[in-house]
């Protein structure tokens, strides 16, 4: 594409970073998705974003589908393309959004996997003695399951933001939005236990609540690896990742309370429709209870 089109794309990424204040992880996802659109344009000799019309826009998801991308991935890429054109229209660099109304191929709707309450309890029951890494990991997992934090939200926490006597925590979520989340008694105890030994690992002046063995803020990858390791060590019979603990928190809370709006606020979802997936999980749970308990449902 011509230099002008690449410059417009760079300005869009600056907009995402400085105006929308998206996380580096989300910005990276936009770059990855729009690189596919840019490659699509270059193969067809398209030099300007305004050269894409609705006919070409419909060709784009079809090509992605032929390459084997999932419906969910294509939906995400189309969303990124629509966002780009909304920005170009705002900047008067385009008159219309060719991707409006362009659907992605329909795919099977997969529900998020969750742990059972028993599995979650087993996972967080870490016994590491006086090992600061084990004490830290227990606090991390207790906080994930207690408060439903995203991975980026947890790693971004600073020690100064924790009230060791309180049962709530203010976190910064997507788009720089803050919310207050409750912290359960077991998570509070685990965090206090970690704070007592944190100084054995944390470098001087390091603000992060959770630090690595080298003393700096713990990385996303390290958290993922440690949770996977503890799941195997604790005998949890499935692959466990941080977002599974968030899903489990939401599913178990909705299952016991039925308060969808409250779960939406605790998760920091902008739209209720995002939270409604957990009603499907809750229904699955009810269906299993029905099949196990109702005399007409049991097989002879």
SEGUMAR-710229 format. One record per residue: residue in three letters; x, y, z of N, C-alpha, C in turn. Coordinates in steps of 0.02 Angstrom, whole numbers, plus 50000, padded with zeros to 5 digits. Atoms other than C-alpha are relative to their C-alpha. Layout:
<pts>
PT, ALA, X, Y, Z, X, Y, Z, X, Y, Z
...
</pts>
This chain:
<pts>
PT, UNK, 50042, 49940, 50000, 50000, 50000, 50000, 50044, 50062, 50000
PT, UNK, 49961, 49939, 50003, 50055, 50178, 49974, 50015, 50026, 50071
PT, UNK, 49977, 49974, 49935, 50143, 50274, 50113, 49944, 50034, 50037
PT, UNK, 50056, 49964, 49967, 49987, 50379, 50147, 49955, 49951, 50037
PT, UNK, 50043, 50050, 49968, 49885, 50222, 50186, 50034, 49971, 50062
PT, UNK, 49964, 50026, 49942, 50020, 50155, 50301, 50003, 50052, 50056
PT, UNK, 50000, 49947, 49950, 50029, 50324, 50390, 49932, 50004, 50035
PT, UNK, 50066, 50000, 49969, 49841, 50320, 50418, 49992, 49942, 50049
PT, UNK, 50003, 50058, 49955, 49859, 50148, 50493, 50039, 50013, 50064
PT, UNK, 49960, 49983, 49941, 49996, 50209, 50610, 49963, 50048, 50045
PT, UNK, 50039, 49952, 49960, 49885, 50353, 50665, 49943, 49966, 50036
PT, UNK, 50053, 50039, 49968, 49746, 50229, 50701, 50026, 49964, 50062
PT, UNK, 49971, 50034, 49942, 49861, 50130, 50816, 50016, 50050, 50056
PT, UNK, 49988, 49948, 49949, 49910, 50292, 50904, 49934, 50019, 50035
PT, UNK, 50066, 49986, 49973, 49724, 50327, 50927, 49979, 49946, 50050
PT, UNK, 50017, 50055, 49954, 49699, 50155, 51005, 50039, 50006, 50065
PT, UNK, 49956, 49999, 49942, 49845, 50181, 51122, 49987, 50060, 50045
PT, UNK, 50002, 49939, 49960, 49824, 50362, 51177, 49929, 50027, 50013
PT, UNK, 50068, 49975, 49990, 49639, 50402, 51154, 49956, 49946, 50031
PT, UNK, 50041, 50054, 49972, 49554, 50235, 51184, 50034, 49964, 50058
PT, UNK, 49961, 50026, 49945, 49693, 50184, 51303, 49993, 49924, 50007
PT, UNK, 50003, 50073, 50000, 49687, 50002, 51253, 50065, 49971, 50027
PT, UNK, 49941, 50033, 49973, 49806, 49881, 51334, 50048, 49981, 49944
PT, UNK, 49953, 50023, 50052, 49966, 49831, 51241, 49979, 49935, 49968
PT, UNK, 50023, 50065, 50027, 49893, 49657, 51222, 49946, 50010, 49948
PT, UNK, 50055, 49987, 50047, 49734, 49723, 51138, 50025, 50036, 49938
PT, UNK, 49972, 49964, 50057, 49832, 49843, 51029, 50038, 49951, 49953
PT, UNK, 49963, 50050, 50039, 49943, 49698, 50973, 49951, 49957, 49959
PT, UNK, 50050, 50040, 50036, 49786, 49599, 50926, 49973, 50039, 49940
PT, UNK, 50022, 49958, 50056, 49725, 49745, 50819, 50052, 50000, 49944
PT, UNK, 49947, 49999, 50051, 49893, 49753, 50731, 50002, 49934, 49961
PT, UNK, 49998, 50066, 50032, 49890, 49567, 50696, 49941, 49992, 49952
PT, UNK, 50059, 50009, 50041, 49712, 49571, 50629, 50001, 50046, 49938
PT, UNK, 50000, 49953, 50056, 49735, 49726, 50520, 50058, 49985, 49952
PT, UNK, 49947, 50022, 50046, 49896, 49653, 50450, 49971, 49952, 49948
PT, UNK, 50033, 50045, 50048, 49784, 49522, 50369, 49962, 50041, 49947
PT, UNK, 50036, 49958, 50048, 49678, 49659, 50291, 50050, 50035, 49953
PT, UNK, 49949, 49966, 50041, 49834, 49751, 50231, 50028, 49951, 49949
PT, UNK, 49975, 50050, 50047, 49901, 49591, 50153, 49949, 49985, 49945
PT, UNK, 50055, 50011, 50048, 49732, 49562, 50069, 50001, 50055, 49947
PT, UNK, 49999, 49943, 50046, 49742, 49737, 49993, 50061, 49997, 49953
PT, UNK, 49939, 49999, 50040, 49921, 49720, 49934, 49999, 49946, 49946
PT, UNK, 50005, 50053, 50051, 49886, 49555, 49844, 49956, 50020, 49942
PT, UNK, 50047, 49977, 50052, 49749, 49644, 49746, 50020, 50067, 49971
PT, UNK, 49977, 49937, 50027, 49851, 49799, 49709, 49961, 50060, 50024
PT, UNK, 50038, 49944, 49972, 49743, 49910, 49820, 50048, 50045, 50038
PT, UNK, 49952, 49953, 49970, 49842, 50065, 49868, 49970, 50043, 50055
PT, UNK, 50032, 49955, 49953, 49714, 50163, 49969, 49943, 49964, 50036
PT, UNK, 50055, 50030, 49963, 49590, 50115, 50104, 49933, 50016, 49967
PT, UNK, 50063, 49980, 50032, 49455, 50208, 50007, 49985, 49959, 49937
PT, UNK, 50011, 50040, 50060, 49478, 50086, 49863, 49961, 49936, 50015
PT, UNK, 50038, 50060, 49982, 49391, 49947, 49959, 49925, 50018, 50000
PT, UNK, 50072, 49989, 50002, 49206, 49940, 49915, 49965, 49939, 50033
PT, UNK, 50036, 50056, 49967, 49070, 49826, 49991, 50010, 49933, 49966
PT, UNK, 49990, 50064, 50035, 49098, 49696, 49855, 50066, 49968, 50021
PT, UNK, 49935, 50025, 49978, 49283, 49679, 49899, 49998, 49982, 50074
PT, UNK, 50004, 50013, 49928, 49240, 49687, 50084, 49969, 49932, 50013
PT, UNK, 50031, 50067, 49992, 49130, 49532, 50063, 50049, 49945, 49981
PT, UNK, 49950, 50050, 50022, 49274, 49442, 49977, 50049, 49985, 50056
PT, UNK, 49948, 50008, 49948, 49389, 49469, 50126, 49984, 49944, 50050
PT, UNK, 50014, 50055, 49953, 49300, 49357, 50256, 49995, 49932, 49965
PT, UNK, 50004, 50064, 50037, 49268, 49226, 50121, 50069, 49970, 49991
PT, UNK, 49932, 50024, 50009, 49454, 49216, 50088, 50028, 49974, 50065
PT, UNK, 49977, 50022, 49934, 49492, 49203, 50274, 49971, 49932, 50018
PT, UNK, 50033, 50064, 49986, 49366, 49062, 50288, 50032, 49943, 49960
PT, UNK, 49968, 50051, 50043, 49447, 48968, 50143, 50069, 49980, 50028
PT, UNK, 49935, 50015, 49971, 49614, 48980, 50235, 49995, 49962, 50065
PT, UNK, 50009, 50041, 49940, 49539, 48889, 50383, 49992, 50037, 50065
PT, UNK, 50010, 49963, 49938, 49513, 49030, 50507, 49931, 49986, 50029
PT, UNK, 50064, 50013, 49968, 49376, 49002, 50634, 49953, 50060, 49992
PT, UNK, 50049, 49947, 50004, 49215, 49102, 50630, 50013, 50054, 50051
PT, UNK, 49986, 49952, 49947, 49263, 49184, 50793, 50059, 50046, 49981
PT, UNK, 49942, 49959, 50021, 49432, 49242, 50724, 49980, 50049, 49945
PT, UNK, 50021, 49957, 50055, 49350, 49311, 50567, 49956, 50057, 50027
PT, UNK, 50041, 49948, 49969, 49222, 49405, 50672, 50043, 50053, 50032
PT, UNK, 49955, 49953, 49967, 49363, 49484, 50771, 50037, 50043, 49949
PT, UNK, 49964, 49963, 50052, 49458, 49534, 50614, 49954, 50051, 49966
PT, UNK, 50049, 49953, 50029, 49301, 49612, 50537, 49985, 50058, 50048
PT, UNK, 50011, 49947, 49950, 49273, 49708, 50699, 50057, 50050, 49999
PT, UNK, 49942, 49955, 50004, 49449, 49778, 50687, 49997, 50042, 49936
PT, UNK, 50006, 49963, 50062, 49418, 49828, 50506, 49948, 50055, 50006
PT, UNK, 50052, 49950, 49990, 49257, 49917, 50552, 50025, 50058, 50044
PT, UNK, 49972, 49949, 49956, 49349, 50009, 50691, 50047, 50046, 49962
PT, UNK, 49954, 49960, 50040, 49483, 50066, 50570, 49962, 50050, 49957
PT, UNK, 50037, 49955, 50044, 49355, 50138, 50450, 49959, 50052, 50039
PT, UNK, 50033, 49949, 49958, 49259, 50225, 50590, 50049, 50056, 50016
PT, UNK, 49948, 49950, 49986, 49423, 50311, 50632, 50014, 50042, 49937
PT, UNK, 49986, 49963, 50062, 49457, 50356, 50449, 49943, 50049, 49983
PT, UNK, 50057, 49955, 50012, 49282, 50430, 50433, 50003, 50059, 50047
PT, UNK, 49994, 49945, 49952, 49309, 50531, 50591, 50054, 50050, 49979
PT, UNK, 49944, 49958, 50022, 49473, 50596, 50520, 49989, 50027, 49929
PT, UNK, 50018, 49977, 50068, 49386, 50633, 50352, 50048, 49972, 49947
PT, UNK, 49957, 50035, 50048, 49500, 50509, 50264, 49960, 49948, 49961
PT, UNK, 50045, 50047, 50035, 49352, 50401, 50208, 49929, 50026, 50008
PT, UNK, 50069, 49977, 49998, 49169, 50432, 50171, 49952, 49946, 50025
PT, UNK, 50045, 50055, 49981, 49095, 50261, 50206, 50040, 49942, 50028
PT, UNK, 49969, 50059, 49970, 49131, 50101, 50301, 49978, 49939, 49960
PT, UNK, 50021, 50056, 50044, 49131, 49957, 50175, 49986, 49935, 50038
PT, UNK, 50008, 50063, 49963, 49130, 49826, 50313, 49937, 49999, 50043
PT, UNK, 50063, 50000, 49963, 48965, 49880, 50390, 49953, 49948, 49971
PT, UNK, 50048, 50050, 50023, 48843, 49736, 50381, 50030, 49939, 49968
PT, UNK, 49968, 50058, 50030, 48972, 49613, 50316, 50005, 49945, 50054
PT, UNK, 50000, 50052, 49948, 48942, 49451, 50413, 50059, 49953, 49993
PT, UNK, 49950, 50054, 50001, 49069, 49321, 50461, 49963, 49933, 49992
PT, UNK, 50032, 50066, 50004, 49034, 49138, 50423, 49979, 49976, 50070
PT, UNK, 50024, 50023, 49935, 48931, 49060, 50561, 50039, 49938, 50021
PT, UNK, 49964, 50058, 49974, 49023, 48940, 50672, 49966, 49974, 50063
PT, UNK, 50027, 50030, 49939, 48985, 48828, 50818, 50017, 50044, 50060
PT, UNK, 49989, 49958, 49941, 48962, 48929, 50977, 50024, 49957, 50057
PT, UNK, 49970, 50041, 49947, 49079, 48855, 51106, 49997, 50037, 50066
PT, UNK, 50004, 49970, 49934, 49048, 48888, 51288, 50068, 49995, 50035
PT, UNK, 49936, 50003, 49965, 49197, 48929, 51399, 50002, 49942, 50049
PT, UNK, 49992, 50054, 49952, 49264, 48787, 51503, 50011, 50028, 50069
PT, UNK, 49992, 49979, 49931, 49255, 48802, 51690, 50020, 49941, 50043
PT, UNK, 49987, 50050, 49949, 49313, 48709, 51843, 49937, 49989, 50041
PT, UNK, 50052, 50009, 49949, 49192, 48630, 51963, 50023, 50035, 50064
PT, UNK, 49981, 49969, 49937, 49187, 48707, 52136, 50052, 49958, 50037
PT, UNK, 49952, 50045, 49967, 49280, 48554, 52200, 50069, 50006, 49969
PT, UNK, 49936, 49992, 50034, 49417, 48572, 52069, 50032, 50067, 50017
PT, UNK, 49973, 49934, 49983, 49436, 48758, 52106, 50029, 50000, 50071
PT, UNK, 49976, 50004, 49931, 49453, 48722, 52291, 50064, 49960, 50004
PT, UNK, 49939, 50040, 50001, 49582, 48587, 52256, 50058, 50039, 49972
PT, UNK, 49947, 49962, 50033, 49682, 48702, 52142, 50031, 50050, 50047
PT, UNK, 49973, 49945, 49959, 49699, 48844, 52267, 50026, 49975, 50068
PT, UNK, 49976, 50027, 49936, 49740, 48728, 52413, 50073, 49982, 49997
PT, UNK, 49928, 50010, 50008, 49925, 48749, 52384, 50034, 49998, 50068
PT, UNK, 49962, 50005, 49938, 50039, 48693, 52523, 50074, 50005, 49982
PT, UNK, 49931, 49989, 50020, 50209, 48769, 52493, 50046, 50014, 50057
PT, UNK, 49957, 49987, 49942, 50273, 48787, 52670, 50022, 50073, 50001
PT, UNK, 49972, 49932, 49996, 50389, 48938, 52680, 50027, 50023, 49932
PT, UNK, 49976, 49982, 50066, 50423, 48944, 52493, 49963, 50062, 49974
PT, UNK, 50035, 49939, 50020, 50386, 49123, 52436, 49965, 49994, 49932
PT, UNK, 50034, 50008, 50064, 50344, 49069, 52258, 49934, 49964, 50007
PT, UNK, 50062, 50036, 49988, 50214, 48945, 52319, 49949, 50045, 50036
PT, UNK, 50045, 49954, 49965, 50142, 49076, 52438, 49972, 50052, 49952
PT, UNK, 50023, 49953, 50052, 50134, 49200, 52294, 49949, 49969, 49954
PT, UNK, 50044, 50032, 50048, 50053, 49076, 52176, 49931, 49986, 50031
PT, UNK, 50064, 50012, 49968, 49919, 49031, 52303, 49960, 50065, 50003
PT, UNK, 50035, 49935, 49998, 49878, 49217, 52324, 49974, 50019, 49931
PT, UNK, 50022, 49985, 50068, 49868, 49238, 52135, 49938, 49960, 49982
PT, UNK, 50057, 50042, 50019, 49750, 49091, 52111, 49939, 50015, 50042
PT, UNK, 50057, 49982, 49957, 49642, 49137, 52261, 49968, 50064, 49976
PT, UNK, 50026, 49936, 50023, 49624, 49314, 52193, 49963, 49992, 49934
PT, UNK, 50035, 50014, 50063, 49579, 49253, 52018, 49931, 49972, 50013
PT, UNK, 50063, 50035, 49989, 49444, 49139, 52084, 49953, 50040, 50045
PT, UNK, 50041, 49960, 49954, 49383, 49258, 52220, 49968, 50059, 49966
PT, UNK, 50023, 49935, 50026, 49364, 49413, 52112, 49991, 50002, 49924
PT, UNK, 50012, 50003, 50072, 49359, 49359, 51929, 50041, 50049, 49959
PT, UNK, 49958, 49951, 50035, 49504, 49469, 51874, 50024, 49972, 49933
PT, UNK, 49965, 50018, 50061, 49575, 49468, 51699, 50074, 49994, 50017
PT, UNK, 49928, 50009, 49989, 49758, 49417, 51684, 50036, 50067, 50002
PT, UNK, 49967, 49935, 50003, 49811, 49593, 51635, 49984, 50043, 50061
PT, UNK, 50020, 49961, 49940, 49715, 49667, 51782, 50039, 49977, 50061
PT, UNK, 49964, 50026, 49942, 49800, 49553, 51906, 50074, 50019, 49998
PT, UNK, 49928, 49984, 50004, 49977, 49580, 51843, 50014, 50074, 50007
PT, UNK, 49991, 49928, 49996, 49950, 49769, 51839, 49991, 50027, 50071
PT, UNK, 50011, 49977, 49931, 49907, 49778, 52025, 50066, 50020, 50033
PT, UNK, 49943, 49979, 49959, 50027, 49873, 52137, 49987, 49984, 50073
PT, UNK, 50007, 50017, 49930, 50060, 49829, 52318, 49965, 50056, 50039
PT, UNK, 50031, 49943, 49965, 50004, 50004, 52371, 49925, 50002, 49992
PT, UNK, 50071, 49999, 50012, 49831, 49970, 52301, 49962, 49950, 50043
PT, UNK, 50031, 50052, 49960, 49798, 49829, 52422, 49990, 50024, 50072
PT, UNK, 50015, 49986, 49930, 49711, 49864, 52587, 49996, 49934, 50037
PT, UNK, 49996, 50065, 49968, 49762, 49718, 52695, 49943, 49987, 50049
PT, UNK, 50056, 50008, 49953, 49616, 49750, 52813, 49932, 50001, 49965
PT, UNK, 50063, 49994, 50036, 49485, 49777, 52679, 49982, 49937, 49963
PT, UNK, 50023, 50058, 50038, 49385, 49655, 52576, 49979, 50021, 49930
PT, UNK, 50015, 49976, 50067, 49379, 49754, 52413, 50065, 50024, 49968
PT, UNK, 49941, 49980, 50038, 49501, 49801, 52277, 49977, 50039, 49939
PT, UNK, 50015, 49961, 50060, 49499, 49933, 52141, 50048, 49979, 49945
PT, UNK, 49959, 50023, 50056, 49559, 49868, 51974, 49987, 50042, 49938
PT, UNK, 50007, 49964, 50063, 49588, 49950, 51805, 49992, 49950, 49944
PT, UNK, 50015, 50048, 50052, 49508, 49854, 51664, 50010, 50027, 49930
PT, UNK, 49993, 49981, 50070, 49490, 49872, 51476, 49979, 50073, 49991
PT, UNK, 50015, 49931, 50013, 49491, 50049, 51411, 50015, 50047, 50057
PT, UNK, 49982, 49958, 49943, 49564, 50114, 51573, 49944, 50010, 50050
PT, UNK, 50057, 49993, 49954, 49397, 50091, 51663, 50015, 49965, 50066
PT, UNK, 49989, 50030, 49934, 49408, 50059, 51850, 49935, 49973, 50028
PT, UNK, 50058, 50028, 49965, 49291, 49954, 51955, 50023, 49972, 50067
PT, UNK, 49986, 50029, 49935, 49284, 49895, 52134, 49974, 49929, 50001
PT, UNK, 50021, 50070, 49996, 49279, 49708, 52161, 50010, 49975, 50071
PT, UNK, 49990, 50029, 49933, 49254, 49612, 52323, 50054, 49948, 49999
PT, UNK, 49948, 50050, 49992, 49393, 49501, 52387, 49979, 49955, 50058
PT, UNK, 50023, 50047, 49950, 49344, 49344, 52482, 50050, 49991, 50056
PT, UNK, 49959, 50008, 49939, 49411, 49298, 52653, 50062, 49959, 49987
PT, UNK, 49942, 50043, 50013, 49525, 49160, 52588, 50052, 50036, 49957
PT, UNK, 49953, 49962, 50042, 49599, 49274, 52456, 50035, 50054, 50041
PT, UNK, 49969, 49950, 49957, 49629, 49411, 52586, 50055, 49968, 50043
PT, UNK, 49950, 50035, 49959, 49720, 49286, 52698, 50061, 49981, 49958
PT, UNK, 49944, 50021, 50043, 49825, 49223, 52551, 50042, 50061, 49980
PT, UNK, 49964, 49940, 50019, 49871, 49400, 52496, 50041, 50027, 50059
PT, UNK, 49963, 49977, 49941, 49920, 49449, 52673, 50060, 49955, 50014
PT, UNK, 49944, 50046, 49992, 50027, 49293, 52683, 50056, 50015, 49950
PT, UNK, 49951, 49983, 50051, 50112, 49343, 52521, 50036, 50066, 50017
PT, UNK, 49969, 49935, 49984, 50142, 49523, 52579, 50054, 49993, 50054
PT, UNK, 49950, 50009, 49947, 50238, 49457, 52728, 50066, 49976, 49973
PT, UNK, 49938, 50027, 50028, 50365, 49370, 52616, 50019, 50033, 49934
PT, UNK, 49987, 49968, 50064, 50356, 49481, 52462, 50069, 50033, 49997
PT, UNK, 49936, 49966, 49998, 50512, 49577, 52517, 50059, 49955, 49987
PT, UNK, 49946, 50047, 50014, 50615, 49419, 52495, 50013, 49993, 49926
PT, UNK, 49992, 50005, 50072, 50587, 49427, 52307, 50002, 50069, 49966
PT, UNK, 50009, 49936, 50035, 50540, 49606, 52262, 50064, 50042, 50001
PT, UNK, 49943, 49954, 50005, 50677, 49723, 52201, 49984, 50066, 50036
PT, UNK, 50010, 49936, 49966, 50701, 49888, 52292, 49962, 50048, 49955
PT, UNK, 50040, 49951, 50038, 50570, 50013, 52237, 49951, 49970, 49951
PT, UNK, 50047, 50032, 50047, 50469, 49885, 52137, 49928, 50008, 50027
PT, UNK, 50068, 49987, 49975, 50284, 49937, 52150, 49952, 49941, 49992
PT, UNK, 50048, 50053, 50016, 50204, 49777, 52083, 49982, 49958, 50061
PT, UNK, 50022, 50044, 49947, 50101, 49672, 52200, 50031, 49931, 49991
PT, UNK, 49973, 50067, 50013, 50154, 49509, 52118, 50064, 50006, 49958
PT, UNK, 49935, 49995, 50033, 50337, 49494, 52069, 50026, 49931, 49983
PT, UNK, 49968, 50063, 50021, 50443, 49361, 51985, 50059, 49985, 50046
PT, UNK, 49942, 50019, 49960, 50592, 49271, 52058, 50058, 50048, 49989
PT, UNK, 49947, 49952, 50012, 50702, 49406, 51980, 49985, 50069, 50030
PT, UNK, 50015, 49939, 49963, 50613, 49544, 52078, 49957, 50050, 49965
PT, UNK, 50042, 49953, 50037, 50515, 49633, 51941, 49928, 49976, 49995
PT, UNK, 50071, 50017, 50008, 50330, 49633, 51897, 49994, 49933, 49963
PT, UNK, 50008, 50065, 50031, 50273, 49458, 51853, 49967, 50007, 49932
PT, UNK, 50026, 49996, 50069, 50235, 49428, 51669, 49938, 49956, 49993
PT, UNK, 50060, 50040, 50015, 50076, 49358, 51593, 50021, 49927, 49991
PT, UNK, 49978, 50068, 50016, 50172, 49206, 51531, 50018, 49962, 50063
PT, UNK, 49981, 50033, 49938, 50242, 49167, 51703, 49939, 49978, 50039
PT, UNK, 50062, 50018, 49964, 50069, 49171, 51781, 49967, 49940, 49967
PT, UNK, 50030, 50056, 50036, 50002, 49055, 51646, 50037, 49935, 50014
PT, UNK, 49960, 50061, 49990, 50145, 48932, 51668, 49993, 49974, 50071
PT, UNK, 50005, 50022, 49930, 50132, 48928, 51858, 49932, 49969, 50015
PT, UNK, 50067, 50028, 49989, 49944, 48897, 51856, 49995, 49931, 49967
PT, UNK, 50000, 50066, 50033, 49966, 48756, 51730, 50039, 49949, 50041
PT, UNK, 49959, 50044, 49958, 50103, 48682, 51840, 49962, 49978, 50062
PT, UNK, 50036, 50018, 49938, 49997, 48690, 51998, 49939, 49956, 49986
PT, UNK, 50057, 50042, 50017, 49846, 48614, 51911, 50021, 49927, 49994
PT, UNK, 49974, 50068, 50007, 49950, 48462, 51865, 50021, 49972, 50068
PT, UNK, 49975, 50023, 49935, 50030, 48452, 52037, 49943, 49986, 50049
PT, UNK, 50056, 50008, 49955, 49863, 48469, 52126, 49951, 49946, 49978
PT, UNK, 50043, 50054, 50024, 49783, 48333, 52020, 49936, 50022, 49968
PT, UNK, 50059, 49977, 50036, 49658, 48440, 51924, 50003, 49971, 49930
PT, UNK, 49997, 50040, 50061, 49614, 48332, 51775, 49980, 50038, 49937
PT, UNK, 50008, 49964, 50063, 49611, 48466, 51639, 50049, 50058, 49998
PT, UNK, 49955, 49943, 50006, 49717, 48606, 51570, 49967, 50062, 50030
PT, UNK, 50027, 49942, 49966, 49693, 48761, 51677, 50041, 50062, 49980
PT, UNK, 49967, 49937, 50017, 49732, 48940, 51625, 49965, 50056, 50039
PT, UNK, 50029, 49946, 49959, 49698, 49109, 51709, 49928, 50017, 49983
PT, UNK, 50068, 49980, 50019, 49541, 49147, 51608, 49949, 49947, 50020
PT, UNK, 50045, 50052, 49976, 49467, 48980, 51660, 49978, 50014, 50071
PT, UNK, 50019, 49981, 49932, 49471, 49041, 51840, 49951, 50057, 49999
PT, UNK, 50049, 49946, 50008, 49380, 49199, 51785, 49932, 49973, 49979
PT, UNK, 50063, 50032, 50020, 49250, 49093, 51695, 49968, 49963, 50058
PT, UNK, 50026, 50039, 49944, 49233, 48982, 51848, 49968, 50046, 50052
PT, UNK, 50026, 49950, 49954, 49209, 49133, 51961, 49930, 50023, 49978
PT, UNK, 50063, 49974, 50025, 49070, 49201, 51850, 49945, 49947, 50000
PT, UNK, 50050, 50053, 50005, 48983, 49035, 51822, 49975, 49979, 50069
PT, UNK, 50021, 50022, 49933, 48983, 48984, 52006, 49961, 50055, 50035
PT, UNK, 50037, 49946, 49968, 48925, 49156, 52062, 49930, 50006, 49972
PT, UNK, 50066, 49996, 50030, 48782, 49160, 51937, 49958, 49940, 50019
PT, UNK, 50035, 50061, 49981, 48737, 48981, 51980, 49968, 50006, 50069
PT, UNK, 50025, 49995, 49931, 48715, 49024, 52164, 49957, 50061, 50013
PT, UNK, 50037, 49939, 49987, 48642, 49199, 52149, 49947, 50016, 49948
PT, UNK, 50047, 49982, 50053, 48555, 49216, 51981, 50002, 50073, 49982
PT, UNK, 49998, 49927, 50011, 48606, 49400, 51978, 50047, 50016, 49941
PT, UNK, 49960, 49989, 50060, 48664, 49427, 51798, 50031, 50069, 49999
PT, UNK, 49974, 49931, 50000, 48683, 49616, 51816, 50059, 50007, 50047
PT, UNK, 49946, 49995, 49952, 48791, 49597, 51970, 50063, 49967, 49972
PT, UNK, 49943, 50035, 50030, 48903, 49471, 51880, 50031, 50043, 49945
PT, UNK, 49975, 49955, 50052, 48917, 49593, 51734, 50045, 50054, 50029
PT, UNK, 49961, 49946, 49969, 48979, 49732, 51849, 50065, 49973, 50029
PT, UNK, 49940, 50028, 49969, 49101, 49618, 51940, 50052, 49981, 49947
PT, UNK, 49954, 50019, 50054, 49176, 49557, 51776, 50025, 50060, 49961
PT, UNK, 49980, 49942, 50038, 49187, 49732, 51704, 49980, 49996, 49927
PT, UNK, 50024, 50005, 50069, 49088, 49688, 51547, 49961, 50064, 49982
PT, UNK, 50035, 49940, 50022, 49029, 49840, 51449, 49928, 49984, 49980
PT, UNK, 50067, 50019, 50024, 48880, 49745, 51376, 49976, 49937, 50035
PT, UNK, 50030, 50058, 49965, 48762, 49625, 51462, 50003, 49938, 49956
PT, UNK, 49999, 50057, 50045, 48764, 49515, 51307, 50063, 49958, 50009
PT, UNK, 49937, 50037, 49988, 48945, 49469, 51346, 49993, 49954, 50060
PT, UNK, 50008, 50038, 49939, 48895, 49409, 51518, 49950, 49943, 49992
PT, UNK, 50055, 50048, 50006, 48744, 49311, 51457, 50024, 49930, 49980
PT, UNK, 49975, 50067, 50016, 48854, 49168, 51398, 49999, 49956, 50062
PT, UNK, 49999, 50039, 49938, 48861, 49116, 51581, 49931, 49973, 50018
PT, UNK, 50066, 50029, 49989, 48673, 49090, 51581, 49994, 49933, 49965
PT, UNK, 49999, 50064, 50035, 48704, 48951, 51454, 50037, 49947, 50043
PT, UNK, 49964, 50045, 49956, 48832, 48874, 51573, 49956, 49980, 50059
PT, UNK, 50044, 50013, 49944, 48707, 48890, 51715, 49946, 49951, 49980
PT, UNK, 50052, 50046, 50024, 48574, 48803, 51610, 50028, 49929, 49993
PT, UNK, 49969, 50066, 50005, 48694, 48661, 51573, 50004, 49966, 50068
PT, UNK, 49997, 50027, 49933, 48719, 48640, 51759, 49932, 49976, 50023
PT, UNK, 50067, 50019, 49980, 48532, 48637, 51790, 49977, 49938, 49963
PT, UNK, 50020, 50059, 50039, 48507, 48512, 51649, 50032, 49936, 50027
PT, UNK, 49967, 50058, 49971, 48635, 48395, 51728, 49967, 49979, 50065
PT, UNK, 50035, 50015, 49938, 48548, 48409, 51896, 49934, 49966, 49985
PT, UNK, 50064, 50029, 50019, 48382, 48372, 51811, 50008, 49927, 49977
PT, UNK, 49990, 50067, 50026, 48450, 48221, 51718, 50018, 49951, 50054
PT, UNK, 49979, 50044, 49946, 48524, 48152, 51878, 49945, 49988, 50051
PT, UNK, 50048, 50004, 49945, 48374, 48184, 51990, 49929, 49982, 49979
PT, UNK, 50070, 50011, 50019, 48212, 48175, 51891, 49988, 49928, 49980
PT, UNK, 50010, 50071, 50014, 48139, 48000, 51886, 49984, 49986, 49927
PT, UNK, 50016, 50011, 50070, 48077, 48023, 51707, 50059, 50013, 49954
PT, UNK, 49941, 49984, 50040, 48249, 48083, 51649, 50051, 49944, 50004
PT, UNK, 49949, 50053, 49990, 48349, 47936, 51717, 49986, 49942, 49952
PT, UNK, 50006, 50058, 50043, 48383, 47794, 51597, 49995, 49937, 50042
PT, UNK, 50007, 50064, 49964, 48329, 47622, 51652, 50055, 49953, 49979
</pts>
